[in-house]
Amino acid sequence: MKQKESKKRILVLILAFVGLCMQTAVYAWFWFSVYYPQVSKPRVSQDGYALGNGLKLYFRGHLLILAIYFILLLFFSNTYGGLKIGYLRPMDVFFSQIFALFMVNFISYFQIALLNNWLVPVLPMLEIFVIQLAIAFLWAYTTNAIYMKIFPPRELLLISGVYPVDDIERKFNSRKDKYHIAKKMNISEGIDAVYKECLGNYDGVVIWDVPSQFRNGLVKYCYGRNIRIYVMPKITDVLLKGSSQLHLFDTPVLLLREYSIKIEQRAIKRLFDIVLSLLLIVLSSPVMLVTAIIIKAYDKGPVLYKQIRCTKDRREFKIMKFRSMRVDAEKDGVARLASKNDSRITPIGKFIRSCRIDELPQLFNILVGDMSFIGPRPERPEIIKQYLEEMPEFAFRTKVKAGLAGYAQVYGKYNTTPYDKLKLDLTYIENYSIWLDIKLMLLTVKILFTPDSTEGVEEDQVTAQKNS
């Protein structure tokens, strides 16, 4: 098993390196043929006076320029998931590559302009981007085909407890190119029978909602025999994962704080919120103005939709959004989540929701301090009360300020169950760092263009669900 996994890792690294080298080679070609002649050419004023001798680079200088491009491409590709061959679908890998290439080429353009002491032609950089997109598309599908040819889907044993396995089985089966549930067993069949089955010809074991007294033994049994384990964490597991490790003499101790985000981190986070919200308000003001005019012209109703939401410590505030539903969407006074094909959403509302334009007024909520850019999404008091009746742990997510986007929005979907969203939000709270905020901000740009992250919930998910 170890040898097989090592071969997989080596293959992925080689394919990723080849892809990065091909993209860097495209940039290198344009650098030497277009941009370096531009920056090395002496600059002359309109009156004929020399303004500079231009930039002269030798081998090491050119190597540094290309190395910077390669490192930036590696960083953004890794951040957006553009190198996750065999893990993500080919189209998802290609989609991630688009964002990585855009960010790198955007930075590189201004890097070249800085070397030139003035702006350089944009068209060659657009040509680089188009060529790289074609390479990225072919690379994503070719590498996936190579990976799947060498490494077929993993054969898995699914071990379950009290709750139904339909949900987790559906999620694994949605990636039939990567996983195959070969057999299902319930813990009620006897722990000895389960142990014996784990030794079968499987590539891994899925432990789904098994009671702790059996799960702990199962994990140690499989770990001791080098059997791959997929465990669905419970709330306690998520909290412990974010704990600090101490040593009391020779005894390891896990310290779980009641509030894990330090005061200096909160100060930096607030500074980011103020600066970025002001900048984005200025940049997006034309879009907000046009959106407001269109909404008003459509049905003469109010442009903004204000709603009571809860932030840190369940403090209530009025969140602002561009109105995307009919004026009488909740005339009965009952709070409900938007569902798929919701008839209450206006045609304009569908567009601004899909493009996330409806969220732009929340920049003002961030500026005044009601919200942060990154944090658990603020919920309505009525919905929080409903969730707390089934999940008392839902109160844990209010330990930090609510956010415009968060861990659950990046790694989940709009229709992810409340219990799974809670686990994702707690993962953010218990593993907080400034870098995590920056990473989630970068990934949020990607999900703005991901359709399934804007879907409504299924009708049977409108009510909070608890799966563990």
C-alpha positions in Angstrom: 0.0 0.0 0.0 2.8 2.4 0.9 4.7 1.7 -2.3 1.5 2.3 -4.4 0.9 5.7 -2.6 4.5 6.7 -3.1 4.2 6.0 -6.9 1.0 8.1 -7.0 2.7 11.0 -5.3 5.7 10.8 -7.6 3.5 10.7 -10.7 1.5 13.7 -9.5 4.6 15.7 -8.8 6.2 14.9 -12.2 3.0 15.8 -14.1 2.6 19.0 -12.1 6.2 20.0 -12.7 5.8 19.3 -16.5 2.7 21.5 -16.5 4.4 24.4 -14.7 7.4 24.2 -17.0 5.2 24.3 -20.1 3.4 27.4 -18.9 6.6 29.1 -17.9 8.1 28.3 -21.3 5.2 30.2 -22.9 6.0 33.2 -20.8 9.7 32.8 -21.5 9.2 32.9 -25.2 7.2 36.2 -25.0 9.7 37.6 -22.5 12.7 37.1 -24.8 10.8 37.9 -28.1 8.6 40.8 -26.9 9.0 42.2 -23.5 12.8 42.1 -22.9 13.5 44.0 -26.2 10.9 46.5 -24.9 12.5 47.1 -21.5 16.1 47.0 -22.8 15.4 49.6 -25.5 16.7 53.1 -24.7 13.9 55.5 -23.9 13.7 58.8 -25.8 11.4 61.7 -25.2 9.3 63.3 -27.9 11.9 66.0 -28.2 14.6 63.5 -28.9 16.2 63.6 -25.4 17.5 60.3 -23.9 15.4 59.3 -20.9 17.3 56.1 -20.0 19.5 53.4 -21.5 17.0 50.6 -20.8 17.5 47.5 -18.7 20.3 45.2 -19.5 20.1 41.7 -18.1 22.5 38.8 -18.3 21.9 35.1 -17.8 21.3 35.2 -14.1 18.9 38.2 -14.5 16.8 36.3 -17.0 16.9 33.2 -14.9 15.6 35.3 -11.9 12.7 36.7 -14.0 11.6 33.2 -15.1 12.1 31.7 -11.6 9.9 34.4 -10.1 7.2 33.6 -12.6 7.6 29.8 -11.9 7.3 30.3 -8.1 4.2 32.6 -8.4 2.6 30.0 -10.7 3.4 27.2 -8.3 2.0 29.3 -5.4 -1.3 30.2 -7.0 -1.8 26.8 -8.7 -1.4 25.1 -5.3 -3.6 27.7 -3.6 -6.5 27.3 -6.1 -6.1 23.5 -6.5 -4.8 23.6 -10.1 -2.3 20.8 -9.3 -4.7 18.4 -7.7 -4.4 15.7 -10.4 -6.5 12.7 -9.7 -8.2 14.5 -6.7 -10.3 17.0 -8.6 -12.2 16.5 -11.8 -10.3 17.6 -15.0 -12.7 20.5 -15.5 -12.2 21.6 -11.9 -8.4 21.5 -12.3 -8.7 23.5 -15.5 -11.0 26.0 -13.8 -8.4 26.4 -11.0 -5.7 26.9 -13.6 -7.6 29.8 -15.1 -7.5 31.7 -11.8 -3.9 30.8 -11.2 -2.7 31.9 -14.6 -4.8 35.1 -14.5 -3.3 36.1 -11.1 0.3 35.3 -12.1 0.0 37.1 -15.5 -1.6 40.1 -13.8 1.3 40.4 -11.3 3.9 39.7 -14.0 2.5 42.5 -16.3 3.1 45.1 -13.6 6.4 43.6 -12.8 7.5 44.1 -16.4 6.0 47.6 -16.3 8.1 48.4 -13.2 11.3 47.1 -15.0 10.4 49.3 -18.0 9.6 52.4 -15.7 6.3 52.7 -17.8 3.4 50.6 -19.0 4.1 48.0 -21.7 1.7 46.6 -24.3 -1.1 44.5 -22.9 -1.8 42.4 -26.0 1.2 40.1 -25.7 0.2 39.3 -22.2 -3.3 38.4 -23.4 -1.7 36.2 -26.0 0.3 34.5 -23.3 -2.9 33.9 -21.3 -4.8 32.4 -24.3 -2.0 30.0 -25.2 -1.6 29.0 -21.6 -5.4 28.3 -21.3 -5.2 25.9 -24.3 -2.2 24.2 -22.7 -3.9 24.0 -19.3 -7.1 22.4 -20.8 -5.1 19.7 -22.7 -2.8 19.2 -19.7 -5.8 18.8 -17.2 -7.5 16.1 -19.3 -4.3 14.3 -20.4 -2.9 14.1 -16.9 -6.2 12.9 -15.6 -6.4 10.2 -18.2 -2.8 9.1 -17.4 -3.6 9.0 -13.7 -6.8 7.0 -14.1 -5.2 4.6 -16.5 -2.5 3.8 -14.0 -4.5 4.1 -10.8 -8.1 2.9 -11.0 -10.8 4.0 -8.4 -10.2 2.9 -4.9 -12.2 -0.1 -3.6 -13.7 0.9 -0.3 -15.4 -0.8 2.6 -18.1 1.5 4.2 -18.7 0.9 7.9 -21.7 2.6 9.4 -23.5 3.1 12.7 -27.0 4.2 13.5 -27.7 6.8 10.8 -28.5 6.0 7.2 -25.5 5.8 4.7 -27.4 7.3 1.7 -25.8 10.8 2.0 -22.2 9.7 2.4 -22.6 6.9 -0.2 -24.0 9.5 -2.7 -21.0 11.7 -2.1 -18.5 9.0 -2.7 -20.3 7.7 -5.7 -20.3 11.2 -7.2 -16.6 10.5 -7.8 -16.8 7.1 -9.4 -13.5 7.9 -11.2 -11.8 8.0 -7.8 -13.9 5.9 -5.4 -16.0 2.8 -5.4 -18.0 1.5 -2.4 -17.4 -2.2 -2.8 -19.2 -3.3 0.3 -21.2 -1.9 3.2 -21.3 -3.1 6.8 -23.1 -2.0 9.9 -21.5 -2.1 13.3 -24.5 -4.1 14.5 -23.1 -7.1 12.6 -20.4 -7.4 15.3 -17.1 -5.7 15.8 -15.2 -9.0 15.3 -16.8 -9.5 11.9 -16.0 -5.8 11.0 -12.4 -6.3 12.0 -12.1 -9.4 9.9 -13.7 -7.7 6.8 -11.2 -4.8 7.1 -8.5 -7.2 6.2 -10.2 -7.9 2.9 -8.9 -6.8 -0.5 -9.9 -3.1 -0.1 -8.0 0.1 -0.7 -9.5 1.8 2.3 -12.1 1.9 5.0 -14.8 4.5 5.4 -16.0 5.0 9.0 -19.4 6.7 8.9 -21.0 7.9 12.1 -19.8 4.9 14.2 -20.3 5.3 18.0 -17.1 6.3 19.7 -16.6 3.1 21.7 -16.3 1.2 18.4 -14.8 3.9 16.3 -11.7 4.4 18.5 -10.9 0.7 18.3 -11.5 0.6 14.5 -9.2 3.5 13.9 -6.4 1.9 15.9 -7.0 -1.5 14.3 -6.7 -0.1 10.7 -3.9 2.3 11.5 -1.8 -0.5 13.0 -2.2 -2.6 9.8 -1.5 0.3 7.4 -5.1 0.4 6.1 -6.2 3.8 4.7 -9.0 5.3 6.8 -11.7 7.9 5.8 -13.3 9.2 9.1 -16.2 11.6 9.1 -15.3 13.9 12.1 -17.7 14.8 14.9 -17.9 18.2 16.5 -15.5 17.1 19.3 -12.9 16.0 16.7 -13.0 19.4 15.0 -12.5 21.2 18.3 -9.6 18.9 19.3 -7.9 19.4 15.9 -7.5 23.1 16.6 -6.1 22.6 20.1 -2.6 23.5 21.2 -0.2 20.8 22.4 1.5 21.2 25.7 3.7 18.9 27.8 3.2 18.5 31.5 6.6 16.9 32.3 6.5 13.8 30.1 2.7 13.8 29.5 1.2 15.4 26.3 -1.7 17.7 27.0 -4.2 19.2 24.5 -5.2 22.7 25.4 -8.5 23.8 24.0 -9.1 27.5 24.5 -12.6 29.1 24.8 -11.5 31.7 22.3 -8.7 30.8 19.9 -8.3 34.1 18.0 -5.7 36.2 19.8 -6.1 40.0 20.3 -3.3 40.9 17.9 -4.9 38.7 15.2 -8.2 40.5 15.8 -6.5 43.9 15.4 -4.9 42.9 12.1 -8.1 41.3 10.9 -10.0 44.5 11.6 -7.4 46.6 9.8 -7.7 44.4 6.7 -11.5 44.7 6.8 -11.4 48.6 6.9 -8.8 49.0 4.2 -10.3 46.3 1.8 -13.9 47.4 2.3 -13.1 51.0 1.5 -11.1 50.0 -1.6 -13.8 47.7 -2.9 -16.6 50.2 -2.2 -14.8 52.7 -4.5 -14.1 50.1 -7.2 -17.5 48.5 -7.2 -19.5 51.8 -6.9 -20.4 51.9 -10.7 -21.7 48.3 -10.5 -23.7 49.1 -7.4 -25.2 52.2 -9.0 -26.3 50.4 -12.2 -27.7 47.5 -10.1 -29.7 49.8 -7.9 -31.2 51.6 -11.0 -32.2 48.2 -12.7 -33.8 46.8 -9.5 -35.8 50.0 -9.0 -36.9 50.2 -12.6 -38.0 46.5 -12.6 -40.9 46.6 -10.0 -40.5 50.0 -8.3 -39.8 48.3 -5.1 -37.0 49.0 -2.6 -33.4 48.6 -3.9 -32.0 47.2 -0.7 -33.2 44.3 1.4 -32.4 44.7 5.1 -32.7 41.7 7.4 -31.9 41.0 11.0 -28.9 38.7 11.3 -26.6 37.6 14.2 -22.9 38.2 14.5 -20.4 37.5 17.4 -22.1 36.5 20.6 -25.4 36.5 18.7 -25.5 40.3 18.6 -28.2 41.3 16.1 -27.6 43.8 13.2 -29.2 44.6 9.9 -27.5 43.0 7.0 -27.8 44.8 3.6 -28.2 43.1 0.3 -29.6 44.1 -3.1 -33.1 42.8 -3.2 -33.3 39.7 -5.4 -36.8 38.4 -4.5 -40.3 39.8 -4.8 -41.3 42.4 -2.3 -43.8 40.0 -0.8 -41.4 37.1 -0.6 -42.0 36.5 3.1 -45.4 38.1 3.6 -46.3 35.3 6.0 -43.5 36.3 8.3 -41.9 32.9 8.2 -38.1 32.8 7.7 -37.0 30.2 5.1 -33.9 29.6 3.0 -34.0 30.0 -0.7 -34.6 26.7 -2.5 -33.7 25.5 -6.0 -35.9 27.2 -8.7 -37.5 29.4 -6.0 -40.4 31.3 -7.6 -39.8 34.2 -5.2 -36.6 35.2 -7.0 -37.0 37.8 -9.7 -35.2 37.4 -13.1 -32.9 40.2 -12.1 -32.4 38.6 -8.8 -31.3 35.3 -10.4 -28.5 37.2 -12.3 -27.2 39.2 -9.4 -27.3 36.2 -7.1 -25.4 34.1 -9.6 -22.8 36.9 -9.9 -22.8 37.6 -6.2 -23.6 41.3 -7.0 -26.4 41.1 -4.4 -23.8 40.8 -1.6 -22.0 44.1 -2.5 -23.9 46.3 0.0 -22.5 44.1 2.8 -19.2 46.0 2.2 -20.8 48.8 4.3 -21.6 46.2 7.0 -17.9 45.3 7.1 -16.8 48.9 7.2 -18.9 49.7 10.3 -17.8 46.5 12.0 -20.9 44.4 12.0 -19.1 41.8 9.8 -15.7 40.7 8.7 -14.6 39.7 5.2 -13.9 36.1 6.4 -16.0 34.4 9.0 -19.1 32.2 9.5 -22.0 33.5 7.4 -24.5 35.4 9.7 -27.8 33.6 10.2 -31.2 35.0 11.1 -32.2 34.7 14.8 -35.2 32.5 14.0 -33.1 30.0 12.0 -30.4 30.0 14.7 -33.1 29.1 17.3 -34.4 26.4 15.0 -30.8 24.9 14.6 -30.1 25.1 18.3 -33.1 22.9 19.1 -31.5 20.1 17.1 -27.8 21.1 17.4 -26.9 22.9 20.6 -23.3 23.0 19.3 -24.5 25.6 16.7 -23.9 28.3 19.3 -20.1 27.6 19.0 -19.9 29.3 15.6 -20.9 32.7 17.1 -17.6 32.9 19.0 -16.2 35.0 16.1 -17.6 37.9 14.1 -19.8 36.8 11.1 -18.3 37.1 7.6 -19.0 38.0 4.0 -17.4 34.6 3.1 -16.0 31.8 5.1 -14.6 28.3 5.3 -18.0 26.8 4.8 -18.6 28.8 1.6 -15.2 27.9 0.1 -15.2 24.2 1.0 -18.9 23.6 1.0 -21.9 24.7 -1.0 -25.0 26.8 -0.4 -27.0 23.5 0.0 -24.5 21.9 2.4 -26.4 20.6 5.4 -26.3 22.8 8.5 -24.4 20.2 10.5 -21.6 20.0 7.9 -21.5 23.8 7.6 -21.1 23.9 11.4 -18.1 21.6 11.3 -16.5 23.7 8.5 -17.0 26.9 10.4 -15.5 25.4 13.6 -12.5 24.2 11.6 -11.9 27.9 10.6 -12.4 29.1 14.2 -10.1 26.5 15.8 -7.4 26.8 13.2 -7.4 30.5 12.6 -4.4 32.4 11.3 -3.9 35.6 9.2 -2.6 33.4 6.4 -5.8 31.3 6.5 -7.9 34.5 6.0 -5.7 35.5 3.0 -6.0 32.1 1.5 -9.8 32.1 1.9 -10.0 35.5 0.3 -8.1 34.2 -2.7 -10.3 31.1 -2.9 -13.5 33.3 -2.5 -12.7 34.9 -5.9 -12.8 31.4 -7.4 -16.2 30.4 -5.9 -17.7 33.6 -7.2 -17.7 31.9 -10.6 -18.7 28.4 -9.3 -22.4 27.8 -10.1 -23.1 25.1 -7.5 -22.0 27.4 -4.7 -25.1 29.6 -5.4 -27.7 26.9 -5.6 -30.6 26.9 -3.2 -31.2 24.1 -0.8 -33.3 21.1 -1.6 -36.8 21.2 -0.3 -36.0 18.5 2.3 -33.0 20.4 3.5 -34.8 23.6 4.3 -35.2 22.3 7.8 -31.9 21.9 9.7 -30.5 18.4 9.6 -28.2 16.7 12.0 -26.3 13.7 10.7 -24.4 12.7 13.7 
